[in-house]
Amino acid sequence: MNSLIKQTKKIFTERFGKEPEWITAAPGRVNLIGEHTDYNDGFVFPMAIERYTVIAAGKSSSAESTVFSVNQNAGKTVFIDGSAKPADTVTWSDYVQGTLQNCVENGAKLQPFNAVINSNVPLGGGLSSSASLEVATATLAEVIAGHRFDPVQKALLCQKAEHEYAKMPCGIMDQFISALGQKGCAMLLDCRSRVPKMVPLDDPSVAVLIVNSNVKHELTGSEYPDRRRQCEKAAKLLGVPFLRDAAMPQLESAKPVFDKEPDGGVCYRRAKHVITENDRTVFAAEALSGKDWKTAGRLMCESHISMRDDFEITVSEIDTLVDIACRLDGVFGSRMTGGGFGGCTVSLIESDKEAEITAAIGREYETRTGIKATIFATTAAQGAYSVS
Ligand code: GLA
């Protein structure tokens, strides 16, 4: 992390001929369990990871504000006077612009600045690179304006930027954990009350292993909004405000209603995933806080099967990764993490077997798919902060 900050500072100094005045950082996240439950008012259990988006910034000598992305090797002028509007086609700078606009609309008075953005969160890999960019930007707006947002408000205004400027109707999980994560803890979040419960996850005998499949298979790009709509429809058929409010017996007795729908049982399966996933998430958080790794791992594996068969958001490479991991000695559980259709898996493992497990997954995945995975272990990291 320090090296990413150092590198970002150096790039800023080279571009602008002076040291940056402000530096902010916000992490990516991995979700241990609780997938596609956030926009159903349910439970999620993510933790921040040791991968960050860092922004180094300083006052601009003109009236113009600019941002330069090291990852994109591209720069852009941004507006800080509240005059920005969402663009038709989405590019990386829209996440920044949308967040700045929402910060300004919520009372942050910005002065013109130049910024360099640098990230080691894998882009588009399902580890919330976009939320980390939004939250790092909002944290920058806070330090420039000397205006602290309530952290929950900060997460919400970043989510709004993603809805409006990135046109992605996401839930609240990613921005929330990036803004409010705590070192050494995973976070059980009730997305209805928005009250987080921090669960210590710092036992040295277990590790969280992230495996990036390095594939992304969205067919139309509308897979996520489609799932959201199907969940809303299922809630309507059940007569509840959100799927969070339904239980399995209720879904079972409403099955004849779902069977009459022309969707071939799709909404029934979506509801089944969400209802069972909410329960698994609460149980898994309990199991982890009691250091019952086996139960937590079993729930992770069940979550994967539910995402594969009922929510239908996994792809064959991801299923292969989970299959490989679950057969290995020292793996308690493994599942896909994030929105789906590729990206990463998360596994809970015995930390003294990390090297063997990493090697075995890498080897077998390449044999079975011809693709090289990127694998790293992470501890639960700190949420967004500014470096003074
Ligand atoms: C994406 C969204 C989140 C959440 C997950 C699925 O990461 O941004 O809000 O819905 O997918 O759990």
Residues whose N, C-alpha, C, O or C-beta is under 5 A from the ligand:
A	BS01	GLA	G34 E35 H36 T37 D38 C170 G171 I172 M173 D174 G338 G339
